[in-house]
Amino acid sequence: MSSTRRAANAAFQVWHQRSFSSGWISALLSRGNLPPPLAAPFSPWIQARYMAALARPAALDQSWRDTMNKIRNIGISAHIDSGKTTLTERILFYTGRIDSIHEVRGKDGVGAKMDSMDLEREKGITIQSAATHCVWGDHQINIIDTPGHVDFTIEVERALRVLDGAILVLCSVSGVQSQSITVDRQMKRYDVPRLAFINKLDRAGADPWRVIEQLRSKLRHNCAAVQMPIGLEGEHRGLVDLIHERAFYFEGAHGEKLVQKEIPPELMKEAADRRRALIEIVSEVDDDLAERFVNDEPITPAELEAAIRRATIALRFTPVFMGSAFKNKGVQLLLNGVCSFLPCPTEVSNYALDQNKKEEKVAITGSPTGPFVALAFKLEEGRFGQLTYLRIYEGTIRRGENLLNVVTGKKVKVPRLVKMHADDMEDIQSAHAGEIVAMFGIECSSGDTFTDGSVRYTMTSMTVPEPVMSLAIAVSSKDASAQFSKALNRFQKEDPTFRVKLDPESGQTLISGMGELHLDIYVERMKREYKVEASVGKPQVNFREAISTRADFNYLHKKQSGGQGQYGRVEGYIEPLPEDSEVKFEFKNMLVGQAIPNSYIPSIEKGFIEACNSGSLIGHPVEGIRIVLTDGAAHAVDSSELAFKLAALYAFRQCYPAADPVILEPVMLVEIKAPTEFQGPVVGDINRRKGMIVNSEQEGDDAVITCHIPLNNMFGYSTSLRSMTQGKGEFTMEYYKHLGVSAEVQRQLETSHKKGSDDKK
């Protein structure tokens, strides 16, 4: 190579590096305005070389889009005992992920793959959400199976936050139940497109059309069936696909052989009517299909499928599938529906908050070549340390790389990266946007955001409900204290709804959670996993205090005891926040001028926050309160942060009784289902428990009663209901809201609190 060409090549390398990083290369090339060292003889060579480099990202762009189009991140959610875990087990079997089927609470003692915890297999319920992945055709499906019991609702929240689509499982007999409504509300909160799957068509009393009506009336879904059953209950043999107008039967020992036939003659008219109804409902929310429908043009399966996909992703339509997971019918067609109708990661809008720009909202592209952004949505204590579940929104992660925890500001190294299959792990070297993976050995909290350090984005966090019940817990022997502390710390990191605190008055350790079952499970896990025998006290309800009216305060804290004294005066008022307020405590500084130096304002706020931690009625936290500071006074020598903090504390205690404080108790939304013959005793018992019935309806031979009952009156209800209904009644409950107690109950609680305080003295 000549010296001129070598010089030009070296100059090109320097120019290429600088211009590429500064972003002006494309402008130079487009104008043909090349730098002097790269004279005319070399221009074609340089331009050809750079244009080739420009072509590569376009090919790469198309390549990753093709890959992303084949990924589905889905969750399976439902009311308890609707068949979620059974459905997941069949999905894993048909996709070749597992070799044999095991049932929930199976007689073989193995249990379903996704219920990997011993307690889950014993009780026949899902306690923790479990992640797995499988391949159906040319699509990769990442699945999270979530609990149905309301006590473990945080597991559903965490799953839905990071998923792109979901399957809402409904029982064809029970229909839309209380937890179905809760799960649907959570899906709406995170804008998750969903399919509905009506399960258990083989059961006596199965009626999928009634369930579809409930989807419309109770959940306000614009929905229609994309299938219809060939026979119900014991006669259930297969399904008619209304889109492609074909009948499907499921043959073989486990229904693995999918047989396609003509629609039976006796069902032809019904199938045609239901297909027309499907087209009509979808055309109401899809303009392209509406045009063809109005013009009475024939609609092909491909056109109908495309319209359903558009409407589903836009959250304007819910396609309804059906079958019987336990009897191995309908699952393969549901998998086809997941691939056809639910979105890939790039079809869902995800946003982050840029911490460098005052939390400005930033759209996440979902590109694997962009800056790395991932959300830690679930923690577990594994055999090799903390296991952190990550949903990758953008960029690529590789084993051994360094990541930045944006919340803590700490840099961490990824020692091990795995893909989860229930409690089994598969080591991987890298993962890209759209995938759900887990990493070991990273200390973080649920809800933390990780980046590669090039950006400081945080993903909006998940909604975490407040605990409604507490238990006093004590370790049986002092030798187990270390393990006891270790267990409590681990459970708190895993589950944001599980809280631990020390009662300052009694010195007891209190654990708080979402219900009796929730806390019982943790006490049992402590015994099994940490060999800690713990004794628990009577359940305690998490009461709250609130104020009813405005009250003014004007308090001077003055103390002189030789040397520097304490001086601080605060003036203002307290008032209740509006009922729909998103915050429970609000402090407003309305000072005019410099009556109190700005450096003391945070101490005043701290004093009021501390005062609100314990109300004077029964010692429970005060919420729904706004504190406004309007005036005050400071001393040049004696004023200090401590003086103003104490002034705020005593000012609150002084004005609190004048604000007509009331006690709030957690009220539960309870749904009771019992045979009609027992309706009288059940309603009478609700009244005795000071409940309020909000709805009552008939479902076959059963009465379904929805009511609001104070949690304090719900202890032992399970035993009561069984005895009233000869074991035929069942109920579910979930937290509704904190409401004021009656004057009589308030007097009783205040007397009890005063007596307890006097006894300790």
GUZA-680563 format. One record per residue (C-alpha): residue in one letter; x, y, z. Coordinates in steps of 0.2 Angstrom, whole numbers, plus 2048, in hexadecimal, padded with zeros to 3 digits. Example, Ala and Ser with C-alpha at 12.3 -4.5 7.8 and 13.67 -1.06 7.14 Angstrom:
2
A83E7EA827 S8447FB824 
***
This chain:
761
M800800800 S8078117FB S80B81E809 T7FD829802 R7F081C804 R7F7817815 A7F582981B A7E482A813 N7DF81A81C A7E582082D A7DC83182A F7CC827826 Q7CD81D836 V7CF82D841 W7C2836837 H7B6827837 Q7B782584A R7B583884E S7A783B842 F79E82B847 S79E830859 S799842856 G78B83E84A W79084983B I79683C82F S785839826 A78484C823 L79684C81B L79283D810 S78184480A R789854805 G79984C7FE N7A3859809 L7B284D80E P7C1853818 P7D085880F P7DB848813 L7CE83E80A A7D08457F9 A7C78417E9 P7D08307E4 F7CB8287F4 S7BA82F7F6 P7B18217ED W7BA8147F8 I7B681D808 Q7A481F804 A7A180D7FE R7A980780E Y79E813819 M78E80F810 A7917FD813 A792800825 L78280A824 A7797FB81C R77D7F082A P7737F8838 A7637F782C A7667E482A L7697E383D D7597ED840 Q74E7E2836 S7577D283E W7537D784F R7417DC84B D73E7CB843 T7457C3853 M73A7CF85E N72A7CB854 K72C7B9859 I72D7BC86C R71E7BC877 N71F7C088A I70E7BB892 G7077B88A3 I6F97AC8A8 S6EE7B38B5 A6DD7AF8BD H6D27AC8CC I6D879E8D7 D6D478C8D1 S6D07928BF G6DE7868B8 K6EC7928B5 T6FA7868BA T6F27778B2 L6F17828A2 T7037868A3 E7087748A6 R6FF76F895 I70877E88C L719778892 F71476688D Y70E76A87B T71D776878 G72976787D R72F77088C I72B762898 D72974F894 S71A74B89F I70B7538A6 H7097548B9 E6FA75B8C2 V6F87688CF R6F675E8DF G6FA74F8D4 K6F873D8DB D70A7398D5 G7117458E2 V71B74F8D4 G70F75E8D2 A70E76B8C4 K71F7718BD M71B7838C1 D7177808D3 S72877C8D8 M7277808EB D7227728F6 L71577D8FE E70D7808ED R70C76E8EA E7047698FB K6F77778FB G6F37768E8 I6F57898E5 T7027948DD I70B79F8EA Q7197A78DF S7197AB8CD A7247A08C3 A72C7A48B3 T7307988A4 H732799891 C72E78D883 V72D78D870 W71D78B866 G72078A853 D72D79884F H7287A385E Q7307A486F I7247A687D N7297AC88F I71C7A789C I7197AC8AE D70C7A28B7 T7057AD8C5 P6FB7A98D5 G6E87AA8D6 H6E67AD8E8 V6E47C08ED D6F17BF8FB F6FE7BD8EE T6F87CB8E3 I7097D38E2 E70F7C48D8 V7027C88CB E7077DB8CB R7197D78C9 A7167CB8BA L70A7D78B1 R7167E68B2 V7227DD8A7 L7177D389B D7127D888A G7027CD88A A6F77C2895 I6EB7B4895 L6DC7B78A1 V6D67A58A6 L6C47A38AB C6BA7948B1 S6AC7908A6 V6A178C8B5 S6A679A8C2 G6A87A78B4 V6AF7B88B9 Q6B47B88CC S6BB7C48D8 Q6CD7C18D5 S6C97C18C2 I6C47D38C4 T6D37D78CE V6DF7D08C1 D6D67D88B3 R6D87E98BC Q6EA7E68BE M6EB7E28AB K6E37F28A7 R6EE7FC8B2 Y6FD7F68A8 D6F47F6897 V6F77E4894 P6EE7DC885 R6E67CC889 L6DE7BC883 A6D07B488D F6D07A188F I6C0799896 N6C678989E K6BE7798A5 L6B1777897 D6B076589C R6A97698AE A6967678B2 G68E7788B0 A69A77F8A3 D69378E899 P6A079888F W6937A4888 R68E7A989A V6A07AC89E I6A27B788E E6937C1893 Q69B7C48A5 L6AB7C989C R6A17D7894 S6967DC8A3 K6A27DA8B1 L6B37DE8A9 R6AC7E989C H6B67E088E N6B27E187C C6B47CF878 A6AE7C186E A6B17AE86C V6BE7A985E Q6B9797862 M6A978D866 P6A977C86F I6A476C868 G69A765876 L69B76A889 E69D762899 G6A074F897 E69C751884 H6AA75D881 R6B4756872 G6BC765869 L6BB777863 V6B5780853 D6C278E84E L6B679C848 I6C47A583F H6C9797834 E6B978E834 R6C077D839 A6BD771846 F6CB76B851 Y6CC75B85C F6D9756868 E6DF744867 G6EC73986F A6F0735881 H6F2747886 G6E9750878 E6F975386F K6F374E85E L6E975D856 V6DD756849 Q6D476383D K6C475F835 E6B476782E I6A876F83A P69A76283F P68A766834 E680769844 L68B777849 M68D77F838 K67F78C83A E68579184C A697792847 A69279E838 D6887A9844 R6957AA851 R6A27AE844 R6987BC83D A6957C284F L6A87C2852 I6AB7CC842 E69E7D9847 I6A67DC858 V6B87DD851 S6B27E9843 E6AB7F5850 V6BD7F8856 D6C77F5846 D6C4801837 D6CC7F5829 L6C07E782E A6B17F3830 E6B37F881E R6B27E7818 F6A47E2824 V6997F181F N69C7ED80C D6977DB810 E6A77D5808 P6AE7C480C I6BB7C481A T6C97B8819 P6D07AF829 A6E07B9827 E6D77CA826 L6CD7C5836 E6DD7BF83F A6E67D083B A6D77DA841 I6D67D0851 R6E97D3854 R6E87E6851 A6D97E785D T6E07DC86A I6F17E686B A6E77F686B L6DE7F087A R6CD7F2871 F6C97DF870 T6CB7CF87A P6CA7BF870 V6C37B187A F6CA79F878 M6C3790881 G6C777E886 S6CB772894 A6DE77289A F6DB7638A5 K6D3759897 N6E175F88B K6D576987F G6D877A877 V6EA77E87E Q6F277D86D L6E6788865 L6E8794873 L6FB794870 N6F779885E G6ED7A7864 V6FB7AD86F C7077AE860 S6F97B5855 F6F17C2860 L6FC7C886E P70A7D586B C71D7D2869 P7287DE874 T72A7EB867 E7177ED865 V7147F2877 S71880487C N72480588B Y72B815893 A73981989F L73C8288AA D74D8318A6 Q7548368B7 N7608428AE K75284C8A8 K74684D8B7 E73E83D8B4 E7398428A2 K72F83489A V73982A88C A73381D880 I73C80D880 T73F80686E G7427F4873 S7527F3868 P75F7E786E T76C7F3867 G766801872 P76C806884 F7697F8890 V7597FA89B A7517ED8A6 L7457EC8B5 A7487E08C4 F7367DB8C7 K7387CC8D2 L7457C58DF E7487B48E6 E7557AC8F1 G75C79E8E7 R7697918EA F77779C8E4 G7727AD8EC Q7647B98E7 L75C7B68D7 T7567C68CE Y7497C48C0 L74B7D18B2 R7417D78A4 I74C7DF897 Y7447ED88E E7527F3883 G7647EE87F T76E7DE882 I7757D7892 R7847CB893 R78B7C18A0 G79A7C98A9 E7947DB8A4 N7927E98B0 L7817F18B3 L77C8018BC N76D8008C9 V7668118C5 V75C8118D6 T76B80E8E1 G7798158D5 K7838058D8 K78C7FC8CA V78A7E98CA K7927DB8C0 V7877CD8B9 P78F7BD8BF R7827B18B8 L7747B38AC V7667A58AB K7557A28A3 M74879B8AF H73D78B8AD A73478B8BE D7417878CA D74E7808BC M75A78C8B4 E76378C8A4 D7747968A3 I7757A2895 Q7827AE88F S7787BD889 A7667C3888 H75E7D187E A74F7DD87E G73E7D5880 E7457C688B I7417C189D V7517BA8A6 A7587B98B7 M7697BD8BE F7727B78CE G77C7C08DB I7757D28D8 E7707DB8E8 C7617E68E3 S74E7E88E8 S73E7E48DE G73B7F38D2 D74D7F88CF T7527FD8BE F7637F88B6 T76B8008A7 D77D7FF89F G7818108A6 S77F81A896 V76D81F89B R7658228AC Y75481C8A9 T7488148B6 M73880A8B1 T7288108BA S7268058C9 M7197F88CE T70A7FC8D9 V70D7F48EA P6FD7F28F5 E6FE7F6907 P6FD7E7913 V6ED7E491C M6F17D892A S6FF7D6937 L7057C8942 A7107C8951 I71D7BB94F A72B7B595A V7397A8959 S737799964 S74A798969 K7577A5969 D76379A95F A75879C950 S7587AF951 A7657B1943 Q75C7A6937 F74C7AF93C S7537C0937 K75A7B9927 A7497B2922 L7407C2925 N74D7CC91B R74B7C090D F7387C090D Q7387D390D K7437D48FE E7397C78F4 D7287CE8F8 P7247E18FA T7147DD902 F71C7D4910 R7227E091E V72B7DE92E K72B7EB93C L72E7EC94F D7207F195A P7287FF965 E71B7FC973 S71C7EA975 G72D7E696D Q7257D8962 T72A7D5950 L71B7D8945 I7197D0933 S70C7D8928 G7057D2918 M6F57D090C G6EC7C3916 E6EC7B4922 L6F27A8914 H7007B490F L7077B5920 D7047A2924 I70E79E914 Y71D7A891A V71D7A092C E71C78F924 R72B793918 M73579A927 K73378992F R73777F91F E745789917 Y74D790926 K749783934 V74279193F E73378D94A A72979D94D S71A7A0958 V70D7AC951 G7007B795B K6EF7BB956 P6ED7C4946 Q6EC7D7947 V6E37E393B N6ED7F2934 F6E280093A R6E5812934 E6E082393B A6DA832932 I6D3843935 S6C284A931 T6C485D932 R6D186B931 A6DA86F941 D6E787E944 F6F787C94D N702889955 Y710882960 L71F889967 H72D87D96D K738885979 K74587D985 Q75388598F S75F87B99A G76F88499A G77988798A Q771886979 G75E88397B Q75087E96F Y74588A966 G738887958 R72788D954 V71B886947 E70A88C941 G6FE885934 Y6F0878933 I6EC86692F E6DE860924 P6D885091C L6DE84C90A P6D08498FC E6CA8378FC D6D18348EB S6E383A8EF E6F182F8E9 V6FC8348F8 K6F883090B F70383F912 E70685090B F71185E912 K70F87090B N71B87E90F M71088E90E L71C899917 V71E8AB911 G72F8B3915 Q73D8AC920 A7348AA930 I73B898930 P74C895927 N74A889918 S75787E920 Y74B87992E I73C875923 P74186291F S743860932 I731867935 E72A85B927 K73484C930 G72C851940 F71A850939 I71E83F930 E724838940 A71483E949 C70983693C N71182593F S70782394F G6F682C951 S6F082F963 L6E0825961 I6E7813960 G6F981695B H6F7812949 P6FE81C93A V6F482C935 E6F082D922 G6E7838916 I6ED84891E R6F4858917 I6FF863923 V70187591E L70F880926 T70A893925 D71589C932 G721899940 A7308A1949 A74389D94B H7508A2957 A7618A7951 V76A89D95E D75E890966 S75588A956 S75B87994F E75586B944 L751861953 A74786F95B F73C87194B K73A85F94A L73385E95C A72886D959 A72086594A L71E855954 Y71585D963 A70B869958 F70385A94F R6FF852960 Q6F8862966 C6EC865957 Y6E8853953 P6D985095F A6D1860958 A6D0859947 D6C384C94B P6CE83C949 V6C682C943 I6CD81A942 L6CD811931 E6CC7FE92F P6D07F4920 V6C07EE917 M6C17DF90C L6B77DC8FC V6B07CA8FF E6A87BF8F2 I69F7B08F9 K6987A28EF A68C7958F7 P67D78A8F2 T66D7958F2 E66578B900 F67279290C Q6707A4906 G6667A9916 P6737A4923 V6827AB918 V6797BC917 G6757BC929 D6877B992E I68D7C7922 N6827D392C R6887CD93D R69A7D0936 K6947E2932 G6967DF920 M68D7E8912 I6867DE903 V68A7E78F2 N6847DA8E6 S67B7C98E6 E6787BE8D7 Q6737AC8D2 E67F7A08C9 G6777908C6 D6737888D7 D67F7948E0 A67C7A68E7 V68B7B18E5 I68C7BF8F2 T6987CE8F0 C69A7D8900 H6A57E490A I6AA7DD91B P6B77E5928 L6C77DA928 N6C67DA93B N6B67D093A M6BC7C392D F6C77B9938 G6C17A7939 Y6B57AA92B S6BA79A921 T6B578E92F S6A5798931 L6A079791F R6A478591E S69978192D M68A78C926 T68B784915 Q68F772919 G6A0774911 K69977A901 G69C78D902 E6AC7968FD F6B27A78FD T6C07B38F7 M6C57C48FE E6D07D28F9 Y6D47E3901 Y6C87F18FC K6CC800906 H6CE808917 L6BE80F91E G6B881792E V6B380C93D S6A280F946 A6A281A956 E6A080A961 V6AF801959 Q6B981095A R6B581296D Q6BA7FF96F L6CA801966 E6CF811970 T6CB809980 S6D57F997C H6E4804976 K6E380E986 K6E27FF991 G6F17F7988 S6FB80698A D6F780899D D6FC7F59A0 K70D7F8998 K7108079A4 
***
